[in-house]
Every structure is written in C-alpha cells, then in structure tokens.
Amino acid sequence: MTRFIQLHLLTSYPPANLNRDDLGRPKTAVMGGEKRLRISSQSLKRAWRTSDSFKSALDGHIGTRTKEEGTRIQQRLLAAGVSEKQAAEWAGAIAKRFGKLKSGSVEIEQLAHFSPEELSAINTLVDQLIERKSAPTEDELNLLRHQHRAVDIALFGRMLAAAPSYNTDAAAQVAHAVTVHKVAVEDDFFTAVDDLNEGIEDVGAGHMGETEFAAGLFYLYLCIDRESLADNLGNDLSLRDKALAALTEAAATVAPTGKQNSFASRARASYILAEKGDQQPRSLSVAFLKSVDGRHGMLPEAIERLTDTRSKMDAAYGACSDDHCIMDAVNGSGTLRKLIAFITD
C-alpha cells in the first residue's frame, strides 16, 4: 500500500484579502528575507471542509465543530416541556463529556468536534430523556466514540482536553500557503454614496473607508498519510478514497471566503504535482526561498523552479516518491479527474 500522498499546488489569486490578521490586513510571512503573502492552514482547512463540493461528496460523514451543543440540547428539552432546572442539569451533564463548561452555563469553553455518530447518540439519548422525564445515567453518558466515520476529523484531527483518549491524530498535514514572490500590501481607499443625498447641503460621501489587499501566486503543500486516514475511518477504504478525492478537489478549486464580495478573488490551481510512495515526505518550498522575479512569466518560472528542485532533491536523496502525476492547466496537460484517479488508485 502506498502510504503517503503529497500535493504541490500553484494557485494565482488576483487582488484579495482572503485571510486577515488581527488588524484586518492580509496575513504575511518573511521567507528568504522577503515579505510574502500567506494563507494560514486553518483558513484553508475551514474553507475546504465547509465547501459545497466537500459536503456533497461526503454527505453524512462530516462532523460539527461547536461550543453550542449543550445549548441546543437544553433548547430541545425545554421545548419538550422539561423544567428549566432539569434541562440545564441534563444538558450540562451531556455537554461536559466533550469539554469543560463555562461557569454557570451549558456552553463548552473550547470548540469541540462532534462526529455524526456522537451527534446521533446524543439525539437518541435526548429523545429518551424527554420520554421518561428522568436524568441520564452514567452509562448513558458514554457518548464519545473511538471509532467514527467523520472524514474531517479523520483528515484534520481533533483534541478533546476533557477526554484525551478520544483525540484523533490528523492524517493530513497542510502547510501555510505562501507566495513564490515578494509582495507589497496595498491600501484601497473607498467611498459609498448616499442614494438619497441630492447634494444640496452636503456633497460629500455617505461613508469613507479603507481596506488592504494584495495579489499573489501561492505555493501550497499537503501531505496525507493514507494508512492513518484508513485507520481513523475504521479501515473503510471506500470512504478513505472518497475523502482523498474530496480533499484534492477542494484544495484545487476552493478559496477562503475572506472579502470575496469585495474582490471576487475566486481561483483554481493552475498547476498540481501529486506524488505517492512510502518515502519520507518533504515540501518543495525551498524552490521559492529565492523569490521568483517573473521576468519570463511568473507562473512558468514557478513551475520550472518546482520541477528543477524536485529533480535535484531526487538526485541528492534518491527517489522521494514512487510515482507522480501532473495537472498543468497553463500548458493544457493533465486533468483533475486523472489526478484524483492517480491518488486513489
């Protein structure tokens, strides 16, 4: 069995602010002594797991991250006629199995990732409590599951501080995407006009503001451990392959949603290199330690850098994968469908 799948993507985004820092600016990183644009792995994974394509491909196999499960349970109990005191006690007893509760509340302090199997068990228990009008027993509160088929948990992992034995180690590692070239974040000063202002007394704008943006060609690296993914999914190999296909399609086609209404910065990967094998994985980000200057075209130069670096790594260390597949939308070679078939074969 081929253990590791490695994906290297080059995606060009027009002016955008896809992933903001605490000041509302596009996130950046210094690489090779120069400022680059950055999209965090958290932002990417959130965009992928909540995308329509991911949900459609994996219907019924996606978990829910929330602090509010206790509140949802409490509201169901109250709607069924359970007293306020009992609803709070019973909902709190269930919710605290997944995390420490906020003081005087049924809300969990930290985001907890619930698998569909766990949510189903919770719903069944709540139905029973409503029917019999009595508190849950200790045995009934054993709601956490070691084995489940939540693909997003299997891929990206979960941590339950209150019950660490139910943690899941992520089968996929996702790097922060960074531009292959240096960038300068720019300011966009904008105004909004009041439609009912006839300009008789005030000819100024109804609103003035400023937002920051930048454009860039990003390199993104992913590594998926197929053995760990299968293990996390109870060795359901069909579901594992659906997960690999959905993740690959999402990485190639789904952009973070930050400021999309302002910039319409939708983009798809222009170039994808997929590798598979049992060898120790490695990123090819070193190809862009020296920024691409784009004198002969930014994307062609980036592809050449990536290809050349891979060849030199193989020459130095021996083959770093058993096989590879390329989709190059710039030169019209390869397709996403063929790439996914290669990964899931």
C-alpha positions in Angstrom: 0.0 0.0 0.0 1.3 3.5 -0.9 1.5 5.3 2.4 2.0 9.0 1.5 0.3 11.3 -0.9 2.0 14.6 -1.4 0.3 17.5 -3.3 2.1 20.6 -4.5 -0.2 23.4 -5.9 0.4 26.7 -7.6 -2.6 29.0 -7.4 -2.8 32.6 -8.5 -5.1 35.0 -6.7 -5.9 38.5 -8.1 -6.2 41.4 -5.6 -7.7 39.9 -2.5 -7.7 39.8 1.3 -8.5 36.1 1.8 -7.1 35.7 5.2 -6.8 38.6 7.6 -4.7 39.2 10.7 -5.9 40.9 13.9 -5.7 44.3 12.2 -7.6 43.3 9.1 -4.5 43.2 6.9 -3.7 40.2 4.6 -1.5 37.8 6.5 2.1 37.7 5.6 5.3 35.8 6.4 9.0 36.6 5.9 10.6 33.9 3.7 14.1 34.2 2.2 14.4 37.6 3.8 11.4 39.0 1.9 7.8 39.6 2.8 5.4 37.1 1.2 1.6 36.8 1.4 0.3 33.9 3.5 -2.9 32.0 3.8 -3.0 30.0 7.1 -3.7 26.3 7.0 -6.5 26.9 9.4 -8.2 29.2 6.9 -7.7 26.7 4.1 -9.0 23.7 6.0 -12.1 25.6 7.2 -12.8 26.7 3.6 -12.4 23.1 2.3 -14.4 21.2 4.9 -17.4 23.7 4.7 -17.4 23.9 0.9 -20.3 22.6 -1.2 -18.2 20.2 -3.1 -16.8 18.6 0.1 -20.2 18.3 1.7 -21.7 16.9 -1.5 -19.0 14.2 -1.9 -19.1 13.2 1.8 -22.7 13.7 2.8 -23.3 12.1 6.3 -19.5 11.9 7.0 -18.7 15.4 8.2 -18.5 16.4 11.8 -19.7 19.6 13.6 -17.3 21.9 15.5 -19.2 23.9 18.1 -19.3 25.2 21.7 -23.1 25.3 21.5 -24.2 21.7 21.6 -25.2 22.0 25.2 -27.4 25.0 24.4 -29.0 23.0 21.5 -29.8 20.1 23.8 -31.2 22.4 26.5 -33.5 24.1 24.0 -34.8 20.7 22.8 -35.5 19.7 26.4 -37.3 23.0 27.2 -39.4 22.7 24.0 -40.5 19.3 25.1 -41.7 20.6 28.5 -38.8 19.7 30.7 -38.3 22.1 33.6 -35.6 24.8 33.3 -33.6 23.3 36.2 -33.7 19.8 34.8 -33.0 20.9 31.2 -29.9 22.8 32.4 -28.7 19.9 34.5 -29.2 17.2 31.9 -27.8 19.3 29.0 -24.8 20.2 31.1 -24.2 16.6 32.0 -24.1 15.6 28.3 -22.1 18.6 27.1 -19.3 18.3 29.7 -18.4 14.9 28.3 -16.9 16.8 25.4 -15.3 19.7 27.2 -15.2 21.9 30.3 -18.3 24.0 30.7 -18.3 27.8 31.1 -19.2 28.8 34.7 -23.0 28.7 35.2 -23.6 27.7 31.6 -24.1 24.6 29.4 -21.8 26.1 26.8 -18.4 24.4 26.3 -15.4 26.6 26.8 -13.5 25.3 23.8 -14.7 24.3 20.3 -15.5 20.6 20.3 -15.6 18.5 17.2 -18.6 16.1 17.2 -18.7 13.2 14.8 -22.0 12.2 13.2 -22.1 9.1 15.3 -21.7 11.1 18.5 -24.4 13.6 17.5 -26.7 10.7 16.7 -26.1 9.1 20.1 -26.8 12.5 21.8 -30.0 12.9 19.9 -31.1 9.4 20.8 -30.4 10.0 24.5 -32.2 13.3 24.5 -35.3 11.6 23.0 -35.1 9.0 25.8 -34.8 11.7 28.5 -37.8 13.5 27.1 -39.9 10.3 27.0 -39.1 9.1 30.5 -38.6 12.5 32.3 -35.5 11.4 34.2 -31.8 12.3 34.3 -29.3 10.4 32.2 -27.4 7.6 33.8 -23.6 7.3 33.9 -23.6 4.6 31.3 -25.8 6.6 29.0 -23.3 9.5 29.2 -20.6 7.4 27.5 -21.3 9.2 24.2 -17.8 9.7 22.9 -16.6 7.3 20.2 -13.2 6.0 19.4 -14.3 4.7 16.0 -16.3 7.0 13.8 -16.5 7.9 10.1 -16.2 11.7 10.3 -13.9 12.5 7.4 -12.9 16.0 8.5 -11.9 14.7 11.9 -10.0 11.8 10.3 -8.2 14.2 8.0 -7.5 17.1 10.3 -7.7 15.6 13.7 -9.4 16.7 16.9 -8.3 17.4 20.5 -10.6 16.9 23.5 -8.9 18.2 26.6 -11.5 16.7 28.8 -11.1 13.2 27.3 -7.7 12.9 25.6 -8.1 9.2 24.9 -10.7 10.2 22.3 -8.3 12.5 20.5 -7.7 11.8 16.8 -4.3 12.4 15.2 -4.6 14.2 11.9 -3.9 12.1 8.8 -3.3 15.2 6.7 -0.7 17.9 7.2 -1.4 21.2 5.5 1.2 23.9 5.1 0.5 27.6 5.1 0.3 28.8 1.5 2.9 31.4 0.7 3.6 33.5 -2.4 6.5 32.5 -4.6 7.5 36.1 -4.9 7.8 39.1 -2.6 4.8 41.3 -2.1 3.7 44.8 -1.1 0.3 45.1 0.7 -1.6 48.0 -0.8 -4.4 50.2 0.6 -7.7 50.7 -1.1 -9.5 53.9 -0.1 -13.2 53.8 -0.9 -16.3 55.8 -0.5 -20.0 55.0 -0.5 -22.7 57.3 -1.8 -26.0 58.0 -0.1 -28.6 57.4 -2.8 -31.0 60.0 -1.2 -28.4 62.7 -0.8 -29.3 65.3 -3.6 -26.1 67.3 -2.9 -27.9 70.4 -1.8 -26.3 70.8 1.6 -23.8 68.0 1.7 -21.9 66.8 -1.5 -19.6 64.5 0.4 -19.7 60.7 0.6 -22.1 58.9 2.9 -19.2 56.7 4.1 -15.4 56.6 3.7 -13.2 53.6 4.5 -10.0 51.8 3.8 -9.2 48.2 3.2 -5.9 46.5 2.4 -5.2 43.9 -0.3 -2.5 42.2 -2.3 -2.2 39.7 -5.2 0.0 36.7 -5.5 0.9 33.3 -6.9 0.8 30.9 -3.9 2.6 27.6 -3.4 0.7 25.2 -1.2 1.9 21.8 0.1 -0.2 19.0 1.6 0.8 15.6 2.8 -1.7 12.8 3.5 -0.9 9.6 5.3 -3.3 7.1 3.7 -2.7 4.4 6.3 -3.6 6.8 9.1 -6.6 8.0 7.2 -7.8 4.5 6.7 -7.2 3.7 10.4 -9.1 6.8 11.5 -12.1 5.7 9.4 -12.2 2.2 10.7 -10.5 0.8 7.6 -13.3 1.8 5.4 -11.2 2.0 2.2 -14.0 3.2 0.0 -14.7 6.2 2.3 -10.9 6.8 2.5 -10.7 7.2 -1.2 -13.8 9.4 -1.3 -12.0 11.6 1.4 -8.8 11.8 -0.7 -10.8 12.7 -3.8 -12.9 15.4 -2.0 -9.8 16.9 -0.3 -7.9 17.1 -3.6 -10.8 18.7 -5.4 -11.3 21.2 -2.6 -7.6 22.1 -2.5 -7.6 22.7 -6.2 -10.9 24.6 -6.5 -12.0 26.2 -3.2 -10.7 29.5 -2.0 -11.1 31.0 1.5 -14.1 33.3 1.7 -12.5 36.4 3.2 -13.6 39.6 1.5 -14.9 37.6 -1.5 -17.8 40.0 -2.0 -15.4 42.9 -2.3 -12.8 41.2 -4.5 -14.4 38.2 -6.2 -11.0 36.5 -5.8 -12.1 33.0 -6.8 -9.3 31.0 -8.2 -8.3 27.4 -9.2 -4.9 25.8 -9.1 -3.0 26.3 -12.3 -0.5 23.6 -11.6 -0.7 20.5 -9.4 2.1 17.9 -8.8 0.9 14.8 -7.0 3.4 12.3 -5.7 2.9 8.9 -3.9 5.1 6.4 -2.2 6.4 5.2 1.1 9.4 7.5 1.3 9.7 10.2 3.9 7.7 13.2 2.7 9.3 16.6 2.0 8.0 20.0 1.0 9.4 21.7 -2.1 9.1 25.2 -0.6 12.9 25.6 -0.8 12.3 26.1 -4.6 11.0 29.6 -3.7 13.4 30.6 -0.9 14.7 33.0 -3.6 11.7 34.8 -4.8 10.6 34.5 -8.4 11.0 37.7 -10.3 8.6 36.9 -13.1 10.8 38.3 -15.9 9.8 35.4 -18.1 6.3 35.0 -16.7 5.6 34.4 -13.0 3.8 31.0 -13.4 6.1 29.4 -16.0 9.1 30.3 -13.8 7.5 28.9 -10.7 6.7 25.7 -12.5 10.3 25.5 -13.7 11.6 26.1 -10.2 9.4 23.4 -8.7 10.3 20.8 -11.3 14.0 21.6 -11.1 14.0 21.4 -7.3 12.2 18.1 -7.3 14.8 16.7 -9.8 17.7 17.9 -7.7 16.2 16.5 -4.4 15.8 13.1 -6.1 19.4 13.2 -7.3 20.6 14.1 -3.8 18.5 11.7 -1.8 17.3 9.1 -4.2 13.7 9.0 -5.5 11.5 10.8 -3.0 8.3 9.1 -4.3 7.5 6.0 -6.4 5.3 7.8 -8.9 3.9 11.2 -9.8 1.2 12.8 -11.8 0.9 16.4 -13.1 -2.0 18.6 -14.0 -0.8 21.7 -15.8 -3.7 24.0 -16.8 -1.3 26.5 -18.2 0.0 24.2 -20.9 -3.2 22.2 -21.2 -1.8 18.8 -20.0 -3.5 16.5 -17.5 -6.9 16.8 -15.8 -8.1 17.0 -12.2 -10.1 13.8 -12.8 -6.9 11.9 -13.9 -5.0 13.4 -10.9 -7.7 12.1 -8.5 -7.7 8.7 -10.1 -3.9 8.6 -9.7 -4.2 9.5 -6.0 -7.0 7.0 -5.2 -5.6 4.1 -7.3 
